[in-house]
Amino acid sequence: MKLVSKLLGSFTILLGGWLVSPQPLMALDLKPDEIRGEKVTNPVSILQNRYFLKSFRPEVGFSAGSFVNEAYTDTILWGYRTSMFINEWLGFELQAIQTSVSDSDDRKALNQLKYQKIGTTDVVSPDPEINRIHGSQDVNVIVAPFYGKLNLIDSVIIYSDLYMAAGVSKVDTDQGELNSFSWAAGQRFYWKKSISFRFEVRDRIYQETRSDEDYTRHAYSIDLGMSYFLF
């Protein structure tokens, strides 16, 4: 037993001396650069994955809305559109709309006014000069640089694009077909992998004639639409 006790005592002394020596602590002096290198040559960064892909997927859709800055008419629009993106943020679109035009309350009120023309016995009503919009055909370039996801109460995720568009139009009016420049901005919401809904504001800019003079007209419209990706 005395021999065992002496051996255990010697082992304890050797172990204690080894633990207090600096060699076991050398690992604490290692610098991070000596382990992984001074530079990270392949950094990893993840912005956001795209669940809804639309490049080279032709789509067709329809829309309905109204022109919002017509003073003397109420102009409802509806039509169809087809488009295709060549990548996830750049695409092309064709659109054709028709309208239904009726007199606004302001024009009806004016038509109820009566007055006698000077020098005659004719009784007339004031009638403003109007150039109605009957339809439009649009060719647009679409840019959709902003993509995001909306989480609704942790149960549904809706994917969305903010987009801008610009192009040329041919607007059918009382004065004939007028060439127009158009621009638009809107937001699309994607459902599943083939359906999207949109809200869009558009301005069609063209020259029209009033009182034998040319004026630049801005025809603002707002519409809601739905599109379906064919494959």
TAJOPE-V424271 format. One record per residue. RES is the residue in three letters. SS is DSSP state (H for helix, E for strand, - for the rest). OMEGA is omega as a letter, one per 20 degrees, with the letter a starting at -180 (NA if undefined). Layout:
BEGIN
RES&SS&OMEGA, RES&SS&OMEGA
END
This chain:
BEGIN
MET&-&r, LYS&H&r, LEU&H&r, VAL&H&a, SER&H&r, LYS&H&r, LEU&H&r, LEU&H&r, GLY&H&r, SER&H&r, PHE&H&r, THR&H&r, ILE&H&r, LEU&H&a, LEU&H&r, GLY&H&r, GLY&H&a, TRP&H&a, LEU&H&a, VAL&H&r, SER&-&a, PRO&H&a, GLN&H&a, PRO&H&a, LEU&H&a, MET&H&a, ALA&H&r, LEU&H&a, ASP&H&a, LEU&-&r, LYS&-&a, PRO&H&a, ASP&H&r, GLU&H&a, ILE&H&a, ARG&H&a, GLY&-&a, GLU&-&a, LYS&-&r, VAL&-&a, THR&-&a, ASN&-&r, PRO&-&r, VAL&-&r, SER&-&a, ILE&-&r, LEU&-&a, GLN&-&r, ASN&-&r, ARG&-&r, TYR&-&a, PHE&-&r, LEU&-&a, LYS&-&a, SER&E&r, PHE&-&r, ARG&-&a, PRO&-&r, GLU&E&r, VAL&E&a, GLY&E&r, PHE&E&a, SER&E&r, ALA&E&a, GLY&E&a, SER&E&r, PHE&E&a, VAL&-&a, ASN&-&r, GLU&-&a, ALA&-&a, TYR&-&r, THR&E&r, ASP&E&a, THR&E&r, ILE&E&a, LEU&E&r, TRP&E&a, GLY&E&a, TYR&E&r, ARG&E&r, THR&E&a, SER&E&r, MET&E&r, PHE&E&r, ILE&-&r, ASN&-&a, GLU&-&a, TRP&-&a, LEU&E&a, GLY&E&a, PHE&E&a, GLU&E&r, LEU&E&a, GLN&E&r, ALA&E&a, ILE&E&r, GLN&E&a, THR&E&r, SER&E&a, VAL&E&r, SER&E&r, ASP&E&r, SER&-&r, ASP&H&r, ASP&H&a, ARG&H&r, LYS&H&r, ALA&H&r, LEU&H&a, ASN&H&r, GLN&H&r, LEU&-&a, LYS&-&r, TYR&E&a, GLN&E&a, LYS&-&a, ILE&-&r, GLY&-&r, THR&-&r, THR&-&a, ASP&-&r, VAL&E&a, VAL&E&r, SER&-&r, PRO&-&a, ASP&-&a, PRO&-&r, GLU&-&a, ILE&-&r, ASN&-&a, ARG&-&r, ILE&E&a, HIS&E&r, GLY&E&r, SER&E&r, GLN&E&a, ASP&E&r, VAL&E&a, ASN&E&r, VAL&E&a, ILE&E&r, VAL&E&a, ALA&E&a, PRO&E&a, PHE&E&a, TYR&E&a, GLY&E&r, LYS&E&r, LEU&E&r, ASN&E&a, LEU&E&r, ILE&-&r, ASP&-&a, SER&-&a, VAL&E&r, ILE&E&r, ILE&E&a, TYR&E&a, SER&E&r, ASP&E&r, LEU&E&a, TYR&E&r, MET&E&a, ALA&E&r, ALA&E&a, GLY&E&a, VAL&E&a, SER&E&r, LYS&E&a, VAL&E&r, ASP&E&a, THR&E&r, ASP&-&r, GLN&-&r, GLY&E&r, GLU&E&a, LEU&E&r, ASN&E&a, SER&E&r, PHE&E&a, SER&E&r, TRP&E&a, ALA&E&r, ALA&E&a, GLY&E&r, GLN&E&r, ARG&E&r, PHE&E&a, TYR&E&r, TRP&E&a, LYS&-&a, LYS&-&a, SER&-&a, ILE&E&r, SER&E&r, PHE&E&a, ARG&E&r, PHE&E&a, GLU&E&r, VAL&E&a, ARG&E&r, ASP&E&r, ARG&E&a, ILE&E&a, TYR&E&r, GLN&E&r, GLU&E&a, THR&E&r, ARG&E&a, SER&-&r, ASP&-&r, GLU&E&a, ASP&E&r, TYR&E&r, THR&E&a, ARG&E&r, HIS&E&r, ALA&E&a, TYR&E&r, SER&E&r, ILE&E&r, ASP&E&r, LEU&E&a, GLY&E&r, MET&E&a, SER&E&r, TYR&E&r, PHE&E&a, LEU&-&r, PHE&-&NA
END
